[in-house]
Amino acid sequence: MSTPAAKATPAACDLLVRADAIVTQDDERRVLTDAAVAVRNGLVLETGDYTDLEANYEPARRLDMSGKMLLPGLVNGHTHLPMTLLRGFADDLPLMEWLERHIWPVEAHLDEDLLRIGAQLGCAELIRTGCTAFMNGYFHEHVTGEAASNCGLRAVLGEGFFNFPSPFFPSAEACWETILKLEGRFRGDPLIRTVVTPHAAFTVSPEILKASFELAEKLDVPWQTHLAESPTETSACQGKYGMRPVEILRRNGLLSPRATLHHCVDVTDEEIGQLAGAGVNVVHNPASNLKLCSGMSPVQKMLDAGVNVGLGTDGASSNNQLNMFRDMGLAALLGKVRMGDASAVNAQTALDMATRRSARCIGWPELGRIEAGYPADMIALDLSSPNLMPVFSHVSHAVYAATGMEVCMTMVAGEVLYLYGEFRTLDISGLRKEATRCAKWVRHASEN
């Protein structure tokens, strides 16, 4: 009589998460049902059938997300987090009037205390709506970095500068020291990275753009800027330099895989070919582009040409939300209208833009998937929400049906930041009081 084979000893893991479905966003874009994820040291160990993983692992903790679907944490490729302070402050205005007459005058009076509150509010909104990483651009970026690190979010920080003096820097070059200090301050922090951030081709001269790119090369970090956001911007560039925005970057050797360009609304077919050939990254901001009436970016054309296009919300003052689910849906819907083709920017494409593609845009390509060996950044959507019933396609529901309010769990590196209405790393009630105080300050600053 043969002796029964001994059962293998279950392997240790930190966490085992069970869910009705896992939208993995791996290379095959598998959607697993009645599945689980094993996590150890902040990384995914394995995904697969729940019964198999339950037998194969002995977890220190279990998280039962039955009735839920797991997605990779969404990645916001472009935002200005502290601008939550200006949410709803100057609505229904075109880009240049909005900036020059309303936003910049108030920003001139911001201090670190106000920026900290704005950054914390932004982090809370990102966590609540399932975003686990973001690329930022603003002032006193160490404040946003501290807020993100303290609450457990991943952030790529960019200290913004212009060609002209600002309340923060007398010149663009004066920002260099701050950028170097910022990079040194967060070096070694597993959640925080940096990016060099000139504002735009119409507010920063070609010479300074080039010098800032050389700084990014020296630090080996990404380089980001607003580009071709509207026809008005194009006209400003042509008036100053006799060139369109993309041509300014091309002539100065700034079209590169290191570059992430935000908006790219007013771009020609020839320019799209140049972006693709240079391997640049583009972040689409549909809600902001619509609200400022900047136009509709030719996203499908860029994708077809081979441009990596991610997704961002822009700041809460030009979008009014930091909700990536809304921008996912808008990206898909606008993409169809822009092309006159209902198959353009389909649901899978939009989800890719909000996960894997945005991860590449922020220089963190290992994010945006639930796969063995990658960071355990995950979110869960409650499938009992009426707008998510019935389920024919989990990807379709994530893009077209979800609002972001179905998010019931947000996790970064295996640590739960939000679960069933509870913020675990933020004092949300305290933030509500601070937000009220800040609103009074903004009203006063705008009147003086």
N, C-alpha and C positions, 0 to 999 in steps of 0.2 A: 504494500500500500504506500502510495506517495505521500510525503509530508506536505501539508499546505504551505504555500509561500508566505513568509512573514510580511505583514503590512509595513509599508514604509512609514517612518516617523514623520509626522507633519512638520513642515518647516516653519520657523518663527517669522512673524511679520508684525508690524506695528498696528496695522488697521486692515480690516476686511469690509469693503463696502458692497452691499447687495442692492440691485436695482432691477426694475422690470426691463429696462433697455439701456444700453450704453452706446451712444453715438461716438465711436472711437476717434474718427478723423485720422485714422492711420492711412498708410499709402493706398490700401484697398478700399478705404472709406466703409469699413465694416460696421454694421449695426448689430450688436449682440442682444439677445433677449434672454430673460431670466438669468442674468449674468452677474458677475462680481469683479471687483478690482482689489488686488492685494497690494499693500503699500508698505515700504520700509525705507527709513532714512530720507523721507520726503520724495521718494521716487516710486513710480509704478513698478512692481515686481512682475505682475502678470495680470492679464485680463482673460476672461473665459466663462464657461458655464459655471453657475453658482455651485451646483452639486460637486463638481470637480474641485473647485478652489476651496470649498468648505472642508473637503476631505484632505486636501494637500497642505493646508496652512493652519497654524495655531496662532491666531491673532491676539495681540494684547488688548485690542479694542475692536468692537464691531459697530457698524453703522448700517442699520436696516433702512434702505430707501425703497422699500416695496411700494408699488404704485407710482414710482417716479422714473424719469429718464435722466441719465447722466450725460453731460456734454463736457468737452474741455472748457476750462475757463476762457471767456472771451477776451480778446486783446484789443484795446483801444489805441489805434495807431496815431491819433492826433488829438490832443486836448490841452487846455490851459486851466488846470484844476482850480486854482484859487478864484477864478472868475465866476464861480458859483455865487460869490458875493454880489455880482451884477446881474444875476438871473432876473429877467423881466424888467430891467432898469431902463433900457433904451430900445424898445421894440419897433418893428415895422419901418426900418430905415435902410437905405442902400449902404453898401460896404464903406465907402470912403466917408460919407457923412456920419455914419455910426461910429467909425474909428476916431475921426479928427475932432468932432464936435461934442462927443459924449464919453466914449471909453477912455481915450488917452488923458483928457483933463482930470477924470476921477482917479485913474491909475497913478497919476503923479503924486497923490497924497497917501497912497497905501503904505502901511508899515508892516513889520514882521508879525505883529500880533494879529492884525486883520488877515494877513495872508495865511497864517496858521489855521485860523478858523475856517477860511474858505477852502483850504486844502483838506481839512478834516471832513467838512461837509461833502466835498467831492469824493473822498474815499468812501464815506458812508453810502453815497448813491451808487458808486461803482460796485461795492460789495453787495448791496441790495439787489442790483440788477444783473449780477452774474459776471462781472468783469474782474479779472484777476491780475491784469498787467496793463500798463499804459505808458505811452510816450508823451512827455509834457514839454511845454515851453512857456516860461514866464520869468518872473524876477524873484530874487532871494530864494533860489531853488532849493537851497539846503532846508528851508522850512517845509516845502512839499516832500522832500526826501525823508525828513524825520517823521512827518505825518504818515506817509506810506509805510515806512519801515515799522513804526510803532503799531500800526493796525494790521500788518502782515501782507500787504499788497506788494507786487513787483512794480517798479517804476524806472523809467529811463528819463533822466532830468536834463533839461536844456535851459541854460541861462540866456534869455533873449537880449538882443542888442540891435541898435539901429546905427545908421551912418551919422546921424545928428545927435547932439547931446540929449540925454534923457534925465529924469530925476534920479536915475540909478547909476548912470555912467556918463562922464563928460565926453567920452568918445568911444568908438567901438573897441579900439585897442585896449582901453582901460578895463574892458570886460575880461580880457585874457587871464589876468591874475585870478579873478573870481572863478573862471572856468577851471583853472588849474587847482585851486583850493577845493572846489566842489568835487573834482575827480579824486583828489587825495583823501577828502573827508569820508567818502563812501567806498573807497577801495577795500575790497575784502568783504563788504556787506553782500550776502547772497541774494538780497532782494533789490538792490539799488545799483543802477548803472548811469552813465552820463552820455550826452550827445551835444555837439556844438551846434548852436542855434541862431544864425542870423535871421532877422525877421522876414525879409522878402527882397526880391530883386529891385523893387521900386523904392525901398527905404534903406538899402545898404548898397554902396557902390561896388562895381565889379572888382576893384582892387581889394576892398575889405572882404568881399565874398571869397576871393581867392586866398587871402591870408588866413581867413577862418577855416577854410578847407585844409590848408596846410597844418593848422593846429590840430584838426581832427585826425589827420594822418599821423602826426607826431604822437598823439595820445592813443591812436588805434581805436577810435570810437566812431559811431555814425555821425553824419552831418545832415541836418534837416533845415528846410526853409519852406515858407509859403511860396507857391509859384503858379502863375497864370490862373489866379483865382477868379478873375472876371475880365471882361473886355475893358473895363475902366483901368484896371491894373496894366493891361497890355498897352493902352494908350499912354499911360504915365511912363512906362519904360521906353516906348518909342520916342516920346517927347524928350526924355533925358538923354538917352543913349543911341537913339536911332535903330534900336533892335527890339524884337519881341523877347519876352522873358526866357523862353527856352534857349534862344540864340545867345543871350548873354551868358548863360551857364555853359553852353557848348563851346563858345569861343575862348572861354577861360578854363577849359579842362575840368569842369565841375560836374559833368554828367558821368556818373560812376556808380558801381554797386554800393559804395559807401553812402551815396546820397539818397535821402528820402524826401520826396517833394509832395507837399500837401495841396490838395485841390485839383490842379491841372484841369480846369474847366475849359479855358479858352486855348485849346491846342489844336493844331492842324494835323492832317494825316501825315505830312512829312515830319513834323515834330514828334508825333507818336512813334514813327519809325526810328528816329534818333534816340528817343528814350529807351526803346526796346533794345536797340543795338548796343547802347552803353550799359545796359543792365541795371538801370536805376529802379528805385522803388517809388510807388505813388500811393498816397493815402486818399481815398475818396471820402468826402464829408457831405453826404446827400442832404441831411436836414439843414445844416448851416448854409449850404449853397442855395437851397430853396428859400430859406427865411430872409437871406440878404439879397435875394433875386440875382445871384451871381451867374446862374445858368446851370445846365445839366452836363456833367462831365461825360465824355464818350467812353465809358468804362468798358463796354464789350469790345470796342475797337482796340483799346489798349491791351485787353486780355488776349484778343486774337493775334495781336502783333507780338505777344510774348512779354509784355510788361507785367511785373509783379504788382498787383493792385490790392492793397489792404483797405481797411475801413476804420474811420474815426468819427467821433462825435463833434469835434471842435469844442470850444468852451461853452459853458452853460449860458453865457450871455448872447451867443449867436445861434444857439440850438434850443436852449431852455431845458434840455435834458442831457444827462450823460448816460443814456440808456442805449446800449449797443443793439438790443433787440429791435428797437424802433428803427435805427439806422440800417440794420440788416434788411428789414422789410422794405424800407424806402429805396435802398440800393437796387434790390431786385425789381421793384415796380418802375422806378425811374429808368433803369437800364432798358426795359422793354419799350417804354415810350420814346426814349432817345433814339433807339434803333428802328422803331416801327416793327418790332418783332417780338411776339409773346414768348419766344424761347430764349431770348437774350437774358443774361445775368440770371440764370435759373437758381433754384433754391440751394442746390449743392454749391454752386459758385459763390453765392452770397455767404453761406456758412464758412466756406474756405477763406473768404475775404476777412471775416471776423475772427478767424482762428489762425490757421497756418500761414496765410499770406500776411496778415498783420504782424505775426510773430517775426517774419523775415524783415518787415518794414522797420521794426524797432530794434533790429539787430540781435534778436533772441530766438533763433529759428527752432530751438528745441521745444518751445512752447506751442500750444494750440492743438494738442493731440493727447489721447489717453492710450498710452502704449508702453510696453515694458522698456525700462531704461530712461524714460522721460519724466519730467517733473509731475508730481501728483497734484496738478491744479485742475480742479473739477467743480462743476456746479450741477445742481439737480433741479428739474422742473417737475411740478406736481401735475401728474396726468389726470387727476380728478377734477381739475379746473374745467368748467363746462366748455370753454373755447378750445380745449385740447381733446375733445371727444367727438367721434371715435378716432382711432389712430389707423391711418393707412400708411403714412410715411412720417417717421419721427423728424426727419430733416425738414420736410415741408412744414410741419407744425412749428419747429424752432424758428423758421424764417417768416412764415406768413400768418400764423395764428397766435404765437406767443407774444405777450406784451412786456415781459420782463418781471411783472408782478407775480408770475408763477414760480419764480426762483425761490426755493425753500432751503437751499444749502449752498454755501460758497466755501471752497477749500483752496488753500495755497500751500504747496509743499507738504501735503498731508495733514495740515492743521486747519480745523474748521473755524472760519471767521464769522459765519452767520448760519443759524439753524432755526427754522420754524419761527421766524420773527424776532429772534434774539441776536443782537450784535454782541459778539464775544470779545471784541478788541476795541470797541468804541463806546463812549458814553453818549448815546443818542439823545437822551433827554436834556443833558447839559448843552449839547450842540443846538438844540432848538432855541434855548434861551439866548445863546450867543448869536444865532442868526438874526433874532429880533433886534438885538443891540446893533449889529452890523448894518441892518437895513436903515436904521436911523442915521448912522454915520454916512452912508452913501447919499441919502437925501440931502444931508447938510453939505457934504463935499461938492455935490453937483450944483448947489446954489451959491457957492463961494468961489 
